[in-house]
Amino acid sequence: LGYAGVGKSVFAAALAAGVDQRITVAGYHFFDHHDQRTNTVRSCIESVSKQMEKSVPGFKEAIRRKKRFNNVEVTDVESLVHKFIADPANRITNKRAITESTNRITGYKRTIIVLDAIDECIGSERDELVNFVYKKWTTVMPNWLGIFITARPEIKLPPNSQKFEVIHLRTDDDNNIKDIRRYLEEKWKAELPSSEYEAGIEMLVDRCEGSFLYAKFLSLLLRDKQHPQQTGDLDSKPITLKTLNEFPIGLSGVYEKYFGRFLEALGKQNYDYFLSLILASRGPLPTPIWLTLGNLKEENTIIKEKAMQLLTFSGNTIRFVHKSMRKWLSGIEGELSVPLERGHKALAQYCWEQMQEINVSDANVYSFALANVIYHLCLAERYESARSLITDFQWLLKRVTQSVDISSDIEKYYLPRIEGDDREVRLTASVIRLAKRILSEYPRQLASQILARVHASDQDAKSIRQQAYNYKPGVSWWRPIVATLEKAESPLLQVISG
């Protein structure tokens, strides 16, 4: 456990990369709250399971056998862990292969799963997963499979269990300071004059304030020094004690320096606009959207050069270099602060326009818009626009076909913000939530799910029910005449099966 910047993710990444040869990593997952691809328990468990098919002898055959005899879709955390990890692991028959694999280093008998930043898992699933690991991991997992988790201190842990060791990483811990010093000594040994080396290292350690992330930015400052044509006056100077003394103090000082440089290069208006888009996006922002809204040409390199320490351009997406930047920008005041609402308004309009397009020119951009339009419309207070999509059966069908959970957006961002009650939308969200398991596999059943969960006599849902009734899937189907399934808005929240 540790706060942002103390090196949790670096440590987890090192384990996942196999730096410690005394252990075998069966699979790993890095949660990111703002990335829908990585912020759920399901994405984590399925990803780890796929990796284990390659890393653990016999696991692939065991999970295929499990799926063959039990092909029921599951959604709750415990059932997911059992179906995709625990049951196949316990069914492995080639014990000899497992023994040989997990004992490549003499005397070591453990294989582990690495989960980083579990506190960034969304919703109640996070607490369910933590509770499951603490209370049931050693009971349901084979004894050769362990787990390593990183999180921030604010995560709720069950009462201490003697089966797990909890290590708190503190910025002022002596061991943490020693690790930072060793890291800096390795990175800076060829950059400081021998006469100033010891004093220089101590000065850098003090400026880190216990943050490994700051130490990483020092490496960027070093690179700036080696390529002065890309940087400002500070970084162009030779590295001496005098110039080290001019380096910013602490992580906030680094952010203030680099965001200040970005502001100076772009001006306040462009600074606010470009950063508000990235800050408002709850996942990596497709670069074409950023370029289009910013009225930029793709070959423009000025912004990339000025933002190289702030933004990562990768895989046709753009995001902050580190997630702590998002929190820092959201919490500061003054000239460097960014108007978040401006980003939501711009993205809401862009996503809305994408929904009106008949021909899709960029599939990735359209998928982003489809997944995020309700979120941005609601945070931009465009509730009527959001409602027009939620009550459009054809749009809902597109959304569930993309395997995007619309019910959580409705229940989290639309219903709590509107004045009064919108029962038609509430019923629609309830139907999709109850049918999530079946819709994830058979999205075309959306119409029958609506008809079978909302009574014909319910006038509040007359419109969406009529649209479902008129649905023509292009194949023969059984159209429910009366509601036969668990009624929408019933006390049942979700189906648990496995």
C-alpha positions in Angstrom: 0.0 0.0 0.0 1.2 3.5 -0.8 0.3 6.9 -2.2 0.8 8.0 -5.8 4.4 8.2 -6.8 6.1 5.9 -4.3 6.8 3.2 -6.9 3.9 0.7 -6.5 3.3 0.3 -10.3 7.0 0.3 -11.0 7.5 -2.6 -8.6 4.5 -4.5 -10.0 5.7 -3.9 -13.6 9.1 -5.2 -12.6 7.6 -8.4 -11.2 5.4 -8.8 -14.3 8.5 -8.4 -16.5 10.2 -11.2 -14.7 13.0 -9.1 -13.1 12.8 -11.3 -10.0 13.7 -14.8 -11.3 12.9 -16.5 -8.0 9.2 -16.4 -8.9 6.9 -17.2 -11.9 4.3 -14.7 -12.8 1.2 -16.5 -14.2 -0.6 -13.3 -15.2 -0.9 -9.6 -14.4 -3.3 -6.8 -14.7 -2.9 -3.0 -14.2 -6.2 -1.3 -13.3 -6.9 2.2 -14.5 -10.1 3.9 -13.3 -10.4 6.1 -16.4 -9.9 3.3 -18.9 -13.0 1.2 -19.5 -10.8 -1.6 -20.9 -9.0 -2.1 -17.6 -11.2 -0.8 -14.8 -13.5 -3.8 -14.2 -13.0 -7.1 -12.3 -14.2 -8.9 -15.4 -11.5 -7.4 -17.7 -8.9 -8.3 -15.0 -10.0 -11.9 -14.5 -10.4 -12.7 -18.1 -7.1 -11.1 -19.0 -5.2 -13.0 -16.3 -7.0 -16.3 -17.3 -5.9 -15.8 -20.9 -2.3 -15.3 -19.8 -2.4 -18.4 -17.6 -3.4 -20.5 -20.6 0.1 -19.7 -21.9 2.1 -19.6 -18.7 0.7 -22.5 -16.7 1.1 -26.0 -18.1 -2.3 -27.8 -18.4 -4.4 -24.7 -17.6 -5.6 -24.2 -21.2 -7.0 -27.7 -21.4 -8.5 -27.4 -18.0 -10.4 -24.2 -18.7 -11.6 -25.5 -22.0 -13.0 -28.6 -20.2 -14.6 -26.2 -17.7 -16.3 -24.2 -20.4 -17.5 -27.3 -22.2 -19.4 -28.6 -19.2 -20.4 -25.2 -17.7 -21.0 -22.6 -20.4 -23.2 -20.4 -18.2 -22.3 -16.7 -18.2 -21.4 -15.3 -14.8 -21.2 -11.8 -13.6 -20.5 -11.7 -9.8 -16.9 -11.4 -8.6 -16.6 -14.8 -6.8 -18.1 -16.7 -9.7 -15.8 -15.0 -12.2 -12.7 -15.9 -10.2 -14.0 -19.5 -9.8 -14.8 -19.9 -13.5 -11.8 -18.4 -15.1 -9.0 -19.0 -12.5 -9.7 -21.2 -9.5 -11.7 -24.1 -11.0 -9.3 -24.6 -14.0 -6.3 -24.3 -11.7 -7.6 -26.9 -9.4 -8.5 -29.2 -12.3 -5.0 -29.4 -13.7 -4.1 -33.0 -13.8 -0.5 -32.7 -14.9 0.9 -32.1 -11.4 4.4 -33.0 -12.6 4.3 -30.2 -15.2 3.2 -27.7 -12.6 5.9 -28.8 -10.2 8.6 -28.4 -12.8 7.3 -25.0 -13.9 7.0 -23.5 -10.5 10.3 -24.9 -9.2 12.6 -23.7 -12.0 14.6 -22.0 -9.2 15.6 -24.5 -6.6 13.7 -24.2 -3.4 11.0 -21.9 -4.6 7.5 -23.3 -4.9 5.2 -20.4 -5.8 3.6 -18.9 -8.9 1.9 -15.5 -8.4 -0.7 -13.3 -10.1 0.1 -9.5 -10.0 -2.7 -7.0 -9.7 -1.7 -3.3 -9.7 -3.8 -0.3 -8.5 -6.8 -2.4 -7.4 -8.2 0.7 -5.8 -8.9 2.0 -9.3 -11.4 -0.9 -10.0 -14.8 0.7 -10.4 -17.9 0.4 -8.2 -18.5 -2.2 -5.6 -16.6 -4.8 -7.5 -13.4 -3.5 -6.0 -14.4 -4.3 -2.4 -15.9 -7.6 -3.4 -12.6 -8.6 -5.0 -10.5 -7.5 -2.0 -12.8 -9.3 0.4 -12.7 -12.4 -1.8 -8.9 -12.4 -1.9 -8.5 -11.9 1.9 -11.2 -14.3 3.0 -11.2 -17.1 0.4 -8.1 -17.0 -1.8 -6.1 -19.6 0.3 -9.2 -21.8 0.5 -10.3 -22.0 -3.1 -6.9 -21.7 -4.9 -4.3 -24.5 -5.2 -1.4 -24.0 -2.9 1.1 -23.3 -5.7 -0.8 -20.1 -6.7 -0.3 -16.8 -4.8 -1.2 -13.2 -5.4 0.5 -9.8 -5.2 -1.6 -6.6 -5.0 -0.8 -2.9 -5.0 -3.3 -0.2 -3.9 -3.5 3.2 -2.3 -3.9 3.3 1.5 -7.5 4.5 1.4 -8.7 1.1 0.1 -10.9 -0.7 2.6 -9.2 -3.8 3.9 -11.0 -6.6 5.9 -9.6 -7.3 9.4 -6.0 -8.4 9.2 -5.4 -11.9 8.0 -2.3 -13.8 9.1 -2.3 -15.4 5.6 -1.4 -12.2 3.9 1.4 -9.7 4.6 0.4 -6.0 4.2 3.4 -3.7 3.5 2.9 0.0 3.7 5.2 2.1 1.4 5.8 5.5 3.0 7.7 8.3 1.3 9.6 9.0 4.5 10.5 5.3 5.2 14.2 4.7 5.5 14.1 1.8 3.1 12.2 3.8 0.5 14.8 6.6 0.7 17.6 4.1 0.4 16.0 2.6 -2.7 15.6 6.1 -4.3 19.3 6.9 -3.5 20.4 3.6 -5.1 18.3 4.3 -8.2 19.7 7.9 -8.5 23.2 6.7 -8.0 22.8 4.3 -10.9 21.1 6.8 -13.2 23.4 9.8 -12.4 26.8 8.3 -11.9 28.0 9.4 -15.3 26.4 12.8 -15.2 27.8 14.5 -12.1 31.4 15.6 -11.7 33.2 13.3 -9.3 33.9 16.2 -6.9 30.2 17.0 -6.6 28.8 13.5 -7.0 27.9 12.7 -3.3 26.5 16.2 -2.6 24.6 16.1 -5.9 23.0 12.7 -5.1 21.9 14.0 -1.6 20.4 17.1 -3.2 18.4 15.0 -5.7 17.2 12.6 -2.9 15.9 15.6 -0.9 14.1 17.0 -4.0 12.4 13.6 -4.6 10.6 13.8 -1.2 10.3 10.1 -1.2 8.7 9.9 -4.7 10.0 7.5 -7.3 7.9 9.2 -9.8 9.9 12.4 -9.2 13.1 10.4 -9.7 11.7 9.4 -13.1 11.1 13.0 -14.0 14.7 13.7 -13.0 15.7 11.2 -15.7 13.7 13.3 -18.1 15.5 16.4 -17.0 18.7 14.6 -17.6 17.5 13.7 -21.1 16.6 17.4 -21.6 20.1 18.3 -20.7 21.4 16.0 -23.4 19.1 17.4 -26.0 18.9 21.1 -25.1 17.4 22.2 -28.4 14.1 20.6 -27.2 13.9 22.3 -23.9 14.0 25.6 -22.0 16.8 27.5 -20.4 16.9 25.6 -17.1 17.5 22.2 -18.7 20.1 23.5 -21.2 22.6 24.2 -18.4 25.3 21.8 -17.5 24.5 19.5 -14.6 26.2 21.0 -11.6 25.2 21.6 -8.0 24.1 25.0 -9.0 21.7 23.8 -11.7 20.5 20.9 -9.5 19.5 23.5 -6.9 17.3 25.0 -9.5 15.4 21.8 -10.1 11.8 21.9 -8.7 11.2 20.4 -5.3 8.7 17.5 -5.0 6.2 16.1 -7.5 4.0 19.2 -7.4 7.0 21.3 -8.2 7.7 19.2 -11.3 4.1 19.4 -12.5 4.1 23.2 -11.9 7.2 23.5 -14.0 6.1 21.4 -17.0 2.5 22.5 -17.1 3.8 26.1 -16.7 6.0 25.5 -19.8 3.0 24.1 -21.7 0.9 27.2 -20.7 3.7 29.6 -21.8 4.0 27.8 -25.2 0.3 27.6 -26.0 -1.3 30.6 -24.2 -4.1 30.3 -21.7 -6.9 29.7 -24.2 -5.3 26.8 -26.0 -3.8 25.4 -22.8 -7.3 25.2 -21.2 -8.9 23.8 -24.3 -6.4 21.0 -25.1 -5.9 19.8 -21.5 -9.7 20.0 -20.7 -10.4 17.5 -23.4 -7.9 15.0 -21.9 -8.9 15.7 -18.4 -12.6 15.2 -19.2 -12.1 12.0 -21.0 -12.5 9.0 -18.7 -10.1 6.9 -20.8 -7.4 7.3 -23.5 -8.7 10.0 -25.9 -8.5 9.0 -29.6 -5.9 11.3 -31.2 -8.2 12.2 -34.1 -10.7 13.7 -31.7 -8.1 15.8 -30.0 -6.7 17.0 -33.4 -10.2 17.7 -34.8 -11.5 19.6 -31.8 -8.2 21.5 -31.5 -8.2 22.4 -35.2 -4.7 20.8 -35.5 -3.0 19.1 -38.4 -1.6 15.7 -37.6 1.9 16.7 -38.7 1.9 19.6 -36.1 4.8 18.8 -33.8 5.0 21.9 -31.6 2.4 20.7 -29.1 4.0 17.3 -28.9 7.4 18.8 -28.2 6.0 21.0 -25.5 3.9 18.2 -24.0 6.4 15.4 -24.1 6.8 15.3 -20.3 3.0 15.6 -19.8 1.2 13.5 -22.5 1.7 10.1 -24.0 0.8 9.6 -27.7 0.5 5.9 -28.2 -1.7 3.6 -30.3 -3.6 6.5 -31.9 -4.6 7.7 -28.4 -3.5 10.4 -26.0 -3.4 10.4 -22.2 -1.5 11.9 -19.3 2.0 10.4 -18.6 0.9 9.5 -15.1 -2.6 9.3 -13.6 -1.5 11.6 -10.7 -1.4 14.5 -13.1 -5.2 14.2 -13.5 -5.7 14.5 -9.8 -3.2 17.3 -9.5 -4.9 19.4 -12.3 -8.3 18.8 -10.7 -7.2 20.0 -7.3 -5.2 23.2 -8.0 -6.4 26.8 -8.4 -4.9 29.7 -10.3 -3.5 30.1 -13.8 -2.5 26.4 -14.3 -6.0 25.1 -13.4 -8.1 23.6 -16.2 -11.9 24.1 -16.7 -13.1 20.5 -16.7 -16.6 21.5 -17.7 -15.2 22.9 -21.0 -13.8 19.5 -21.9 -17.1 17.8 -21.2 -19.1 20.3 -23.3 -16.7 19.9 -26.3 -16.7 16.1 -26.0 -20.4 15.9 -25.5 -21.0 17.9 -28.7 -18.5 15.8 -30.6 -19.9 12.5 -29.4 -23.5 13.7 -30.1 -22.5 14.6 -33.7 -21.0 11.2 -34.2 -24.3 9.6 -33.1 -26.0 11.5 -36.0 -23.6 10.3 -38.6 -25.0 7.7 -41.0 -21.7 6.5 -42.4 -18.9 5.7 -39.9 -15.6 7.0 -41.1 -13.4 5.9 -38.1 -14.5 2.9 -36.2 -12.3 3.7 -33.1 -13.6 7.2 -32.9 -17.2 6.0 -33.2 -16.7 3.3 -30.6 -15.4 6.0 -28.2 -18.3 8.2 -28.9 -20.8 5.4 -28.5 -19.3 4.4 -25.1 -19.0 7.9 -23.7 -21.8 10.0 -25.2 -24.2 9.6 -22.2 -21.4 10.3 -19.7 -20.3 13.6 -21.4 -23.9 14.8 -22.2 -24.9 14.4 -18.6 -21.8 16.1 -17.2 -22.4 18.9 -19.7 -26.0 19.1 -18.4 -27.5 18.2 -21.7 -30.1 15.8 -20.2 -32.7 16.1 -23.0 -30.1 15.0 -25.6 -29.0 12.1 -23.3 -32.6 11.1 -22.9 -33.3 11.1 -26.6 -30.6 8.4 -27.0 -31.5 6.3 -24.0 -35.1 6.1 -25.2 -34.1 5.2 -28.8 -34.3 1.4 -29.1 -32.0 1.3 -32.2 -29.4 3.3 -30.4 -29.6 1.1 -27.3 -29.2 -2.0 -29.6 -26.0 -0.5 -31.0 -24.7 0.2 -27.5 -25.3 -3.3 -26.1 -23.9 -4.8 -29.4 -20.7 -3.1 -28.6 -20.8 -4.8 -25.2 -20.8 -1.4 -23.5 -22.6 -1.2 -20.1 -25.2 1.6 -20.6 -27.2 0.9 -17.4 -24.3 2.1 -15.1 -24.0 5.4 -17.0 -27.8 5.9 -16.8 -28.0 5.1 -13.1 -24.8 7.0 -12.1 -24.9 10.1 -14.3 -28.4 10.6 -15.7 -31.0 9.7 -13.0 -29.3 11.3 -10.0 -28.9 14.6 -11.9 -32.3 15.3 -13.5 -35.1 17.1 -11.8 -37.9 14.8 -10.7 -38.2 11.2 -11.9 -37.9 9.7 -15.3 -39.5 6.3 -14.9 -39.2 5.2 -18.6 -35.4 5.7 -18.4 -35.3 4.0 -15.0 -37.2 1.0 -16.3 -34.9 0.8 -19.4 -31.8 0.9 -17.2 -33.2 -1.8 -14.9 -34.0 -4.1 -17.9 -30.5 -3.8 -19.3 -28.9 -4.3 -15.9 -31.0 -7.4 -15.2 -30.3 -8.7 -18.7 -26.6 -7.9 -18.8 -25.5 -11.5 -18.6 -27.6 -12.6 -21.6 -27.1 -9.4 -23.7 -23.3 -9.7 -23.5 -23.6 -12.9 -25.5 -26.8 -12.3 -27.4 -27.4 -8.5 -27.9 -30.3 -9.1 -30.3 -32.4 -10.3 -27.4 -32.7 -6.7 -26.2 -36.2 -6.5 -27.6 -37.5 -9.7 -26.0 -35.9 -8.7 -22.7 -37.7 -5.4 -22.7 -41.0 -7.0 -23.6 -40.6 -9.8 -21.1 -39.6 -7.5 -18.2 -41.9 -4.5 -18.7 -45.7 -5.0 -18.5 -47.8 -3.8 -21.4 -50.0 -2.0 -18.9 -47.1 0.2 -17.8 -47.8 3.5 -19.5 -44.5 5.1 -18.4 -42.6 2.7 -20.7 -45.1 2.7 -23.6 -42.7 4.2 -26.1 -39.6 2.0 -25.6 -41.9 -1.1 -25.3 -43.6 -0.2 -28.6 -40.2 0.2 -30.3 -39.1 -3.2 -29.0 -42.4 -4.7 -30.2 -41.8 -3.3 -33.8 -38.2 -4.6 -33.9 -37.4 -6.6 -37.0 -34.1 -8.5 -36.4 -34.1 -10.1 -39.9 -34.5 -13.6 -38.5 -37.4 -15.5 -37.0 -37.8 -14.8 -33.2 -40.2 -15.4 -30.4 -41.8 -12.1 -29.4 -43.1 -12.2 -25.8 -46.7 -11.4 -25.5 -46.7 -10.8 -21.8 -44.0 -10.1 -19.2 -42.6 -13.5 -18.1 -39.2 -12.7 -16.7 -38.1 -10.9 -13.4 -39.9 -7.5 -13.6 -37.8 -4.4 -14.1 -37.4 -2.4 -10.9 -37.8 -5.6 -8.8 -35.6 -5.9 -5.7 -33.3 -8.2 -7.8 -30.2 -6.2 -8.8 -28.2 -8.8 -10.8 -28.3 -12.5 -11.6 -25.6 -14.5 -10.0 -24.9 -17.9 -11.6 -22.0 -20.2 -12.2 
